[in-house]
């Protein structure tokens, strides 16, 4: 089919219904040269963009087309969660090879819409083009936060505790397990039960919008810096340390890991902590909580049926020449060893 027939097929605004009211904020959606949106009064717009490229972010052995779409949307929404923002709208830019079938692209967009609808996000436009090789999906998301209420990675202070919002390393272990199996990715229920939760963590990650809402409501009196774990805990901790001009100490024995991750790591003779520190794509949040406020924040999460894990502390920059950075203490009595800026890096 030609470009315009493809756009008509992929445009689900009429089928799903984008209401023209103040709740959705969409005055003009897909179908014109641009969308017309109405932000809520007293809010700031928070905007982020993420790209997924075939062979870099996904392979046929690890992801179905629906998975690719879902994960592309989820990774972008995770950036909004990391700012304490409420997701509102999304734009999708698709570059697809001419060999792509209509069914494959429909499945891709099923995944995009499934994730967007789950988190109250209206898809309001985008672009389609042909690609000389490989599939590329770019998602731009727009959210809202209270004026001057966005949570920044530059806000950590010495004395803060470091927390995460969930177990880490599952996505990286899932990728490892899927690559080891080989073959084209199929439905999750066809995978062995032992690796199914890990594969799901990799293929269908959940952006922590819920946690972002709790942290935004708590405000900067309680929450300091915030970041999402896309490239691994070590890399994200480094980003907070450098942006805030501090040193971060991580406690290895407190970093949460699922039983499935531990079992898989033992089976492949790997250190589960390596998956958690350097694997990435967990899309949990890592942040800091002000000194003396950890119990208050934990109580806020508990009232919402959630929890946090305290996994480190923020200190003054080191005076031995290291300055800002991250160290890892594997157990409580250790002084800690330097942690490099390891994690996924496209141009390393």
C-alpha positions, -999 to 999 in steps of 0.1 A, spaced: 0 0 0 11 36 -5 20 60 23 -15 76 26 -32 42 27 -7 31 54 -15 63 75 -52 56 72 -47 20 84 -25 30 113 -47 60 124 -69 46 151 -82 79 165 -116 73 150 -117 37 162 -105 44 197 -121 78 201 -101 109 213 -128 130 230 -128 167 221 -130 179 257 -108 195 284 -99 161 299 -80 149 269 -68 184 260 -70 175 223 -88 202 202 -76 188 169 -60 154 166 -48 133 137 -59 144 103 -46 179 99 -10 193 95 -6 195 132 -25 187 164 -40 214 186 -36 207 223 -49 225 254 -26 222 285 -42 225 319 -40 258 337 -10 262 360 9 234 345 43 232 327 48 210 296 74 182 300 86 168 266 108 138 258 117 118 227 130 82 224 140 61 194 141 24 189 162 10 160 162 -25 146 194 -44 155 203 -18 181 173 -19 204 155 -51 193 159 -82 171 134 -106 157 148 -132 181 137 -111 211 107 -90 203 74 -94 184 61 -64 165 35 -57 192 64 -59 218 84 -33 198 55 -9 197 46 -14 234 83 -9 245 88 21 223 59 39 240 68 26 275 105 38 273 93 73 264 66 74 291 93 63 316 111 96 310 79 115 320 77 93 352 113 103 360 102 139 360 71 134 381 50 143 351 15 132 341 15 118 305 -9 135 281 0 132 244 23 113 221 36 116 185 50 86 165 75 87 137 79 55 118 105 46 93 98 11 78 114 -9 51 93 -13 19 93 -51 26 73 -46 58 38 -61 56 6 -43 65 0 -70 92 34 -64 108 29 -26 110 -6 -30 123 7 -53 150 34 -27 158 8 0 162 -14 -23 183 15 -24 208 19 14 207 -17 21 213 -20 -6 240 7 11 261 -6 46 254 -41 38 264 -30 20 295 -14 52 307 -40 77 295 -19 90 266 -36 103 234 -17 96 202 -21 129 183 1 126 152 35 117 138 51 108 105 57 78 83 85 72 58 103 44 41 136 31 54 165 17 32 171 -9 59 156 -18 92 127 -5 112 129 26 133 103 39 157 105 73 174 80 83 201 77 119 214 57 122 246 43 154 262 33 155 298 23 180 324 37 189 358 29 215 384 46 248 377 82 244 389 73 209 402 94 188 378 118 164 396 153 168 383 184 146 384 204 176 396 186 179 430 205 154 451 222 167 483 247 152 507 228 133 534 200 121 511 193 84 509 192 67 475 161 46 466 148 25 438 111 16 431 115 -21 422 137 -51 415 165 -46 389 183 -67 364 153 -87 351 152 -71 317 189 -77 310 186 -113 321 155 -117 299 174 -104 269 203 -128 277 178 -157 279 160 -148 247 193 -145 227 205 -178 241 173 -195 229 176 -181 193 148 -183 168 121 -158 161 103 -144 191 69 -158 198 42 -153 224 53 -152 260 32 -182 270 52 -204 247 84 -197 266 97 -219 294 81 -209 327 115 -203 343 124 -174 320 89 -161 312 89 -133 339 124 -122 327 113 -122 291 82 -102 300 104 -77 319 124 -72 288 97 -72 262 68 -54 280 83 -31 306 60 -10 328 69 27 331 66 38 367 40 65 362 24 54 395 56 60 414 62 93 396 28 105 408 36 97 444 70 114 442 55 145 425 28 148 452 55 144 479 74 173 463 110 185 467 106 187 505 108 149 504 121 138 470 155 151 458 168 139 424 150 114 402 160 94 371 147 63 353 168 32 349 171 28 312 209 22 309 215 4 343 216 15 379 253 23 378 249 46 348 219 64 362 236 69 396 265 85 377 241 108 359 226 120 393 261 123 409 275 144 380 243 166 376 241 172 414 279 175 421 279 148 447 292 113 454 269 83 456 276 51 475 255 21 465 250 -8 489 252 -40 468 234 -62 493 204 -39 493 197 -37 456 165 -57 450 165 -86 426 138 -111 418 141 -148 426 138 -156 389 169 -134 382 189 -151 410 180 -185 397 188 -176 361 221 -160 370 231 -191 390 222 -213 360 244 -193 336 271 -188 362 267 -150 362 266 -124 390 230 -112 394 243 -79 407 260 -73 373 226 -76 356 211 -51 381 240 -26 379 248 -26 342 220 -43 323 194 -15 319 159 -13 305 143 -20 338 125 14 337 122 15 375 130 49 391 161 57 411 161 88 432 171 104 464 150 112 495 159 140 519 177 132 551 151 121 577 123 117 552 128 81 540 102 67 564 77 93 553 83 85 517 81 47 524 47 53 541 34 72 511 43 43 488 28 18 513 -5 36 514 -6 32 476 2 -5 478 37 1 466 72 2 481 107 16 478 141 1 486 169 22 501 200 12 482 226 39 490 235 73 503 246 106 489 279 121 502 300 152 496 324 149 465 354 129 475 386 149 481 411 123 469 409 134 433 378 113 424 353 141 430 318 132 420 311 96 411 297 63 424 312 36 446 298 2 455 299 -14 489 289 -50 485 283 -54 522 277 -31 551 313 -31 565 331 -23 532 344 11 523 333 7 487 351 4 453 347 28 424 319 20 399 326 29 363 301 45 340 292 11 327 258 4 311 245 7 276 263 35 256 255 38 219 288 54 210 312 38 234 
